[in-house]
Amino acid sequence: MNFLPLWRYQNQLIEGAIVTLELTVISALAGLVIGIAGAVALKGRITPLRWMVRGYIELFRNTPSLIQIFIVFFVLPTFGLKLPAFEAAAVALSLYFGAYSVEIIRAGLDSIPRSQVEAGQCLGLSGWQVFRHIILPPALRNAYPAVTSQFVLLLLGTSLASQVAADELFHVAGFIESRTYRSFEVYAVICAVYFAIAMSFKALFAVIGLAAFRWPRRR
Amino acid sequence: MALVEIRDVHKTFGKVEVLKGVSLDVEEGEIVTIIGRSGSGKSTLLRCINALESVDSGEIRVEGQKVHAKMPDLKKFRQRVGIVFQAFNLFPHLKVERNITLAPLLTGRIEKAKARALAEDVLTRVGLADKIDAWPEQLSGGQQQRVAIARCLAMAPHLMLFDEVTSALDPELVGEVLKVMEAMAKQGMTMILVTHEMGFARNVANRIVFMHQGRVWEQGPPAKLFANPETPELASFIASAK
């Protein structure tokens, strides 16, 4: 076992980790927006829109994300939409994360009792005001643990982007391995980096959760 | 013209006809208490008055304006009609101050600079000025219900509806809520209450309305109604409520 040959690749490793982080955070934020919008559509009254969201969720949750990335990268160009590897992966992973987020956030919205909505309406608030100020904050709190664990799955899933040659961590690992032939060492290091990033995010989410959701839980 | 005019209102849930032609007038400044067994339609009637439920036929007018779920200025209308629920329905993620000032701020009733003063004012009226920075969960049921009343008062309503507001409270907490309501009554607030508190009905209300099987069965001043019920249904209800 010899980790020394890897040392000269430390810059590539750091850059790979940064790309992984970017891919994760961008896809998560975009996916979260999709999630909230989709959850609202699911609870809305426009039936065709509900069907579309339903179809989208089932499509992305019941097909391999690797193929989703391939379709965005290899197939969309034939329809005139040509995206670089990173962007293609970001689009596919956003849609993947969004599909899970819709269901998680819908469950969060469902957890808010009807009486809260009525209380808001009775104070003369509009539908949007009731949603934004009365339903959404507690719904997000209830959805938060599931969203954060889905986020970690997304982080690990970004390694799939290596297959379209996005320069993220796993792709960099393959490159270093092909140069050094130190398979075990390379993948041990990569594993440790993923683990460290995931654990850091968990700690970060715990802090964010404490700061954002300060009201006491129902006894 | 009465403040609230209810004319021959019918309401059906599924196959159950809950209101079978209810008519009732409530004058400005009047305290009307609706009593009756559960299932008699009294809560439904109350919820129809501020369009939480829509009526199937008949009509309800408040300040001369016809009330229904699709009325053009429903939001403005609801700002004038406060309702307090059995389960308080405070917003758990907002402190007491924000629970009270949210609606006045969002509806443009007050400016931001005056919000805290408004919260202090209405909290003083329910005796909870010291709880302005508390979370709802930190309050007892009675205190939460008083905050809910304060939250309504902050909208300066012309009419207050109370839907069994003491039914979810521990017995020792009922008194503090009733005291607040009594004070409001003395200040001339028009109030319609659905309640099981016969003592309150007897002592504070101007008029008792006894509902039975979806109809106004009997009504009148409390002294007369409790002493000399005209119908056997009311007599047996009073006997069982004692």
Interface residues (C-beta under 8 A of the other chain):
Chain A: S115 Q116 E118 A119 G120 Q121 C122 L123 G124 L125 S126 Q129 H133 I134 P137 P138 R141 F213 W215 P216 R217 R218 R219
Chain B: N50 L52 K75 K76 F77 R78 Q79 V81 G82 I83 F85 A87 N89 L90 F91 P92 H93 L94 K95 L102 A103 L106 T107 W135 E137 Q138 R151 C152 M155
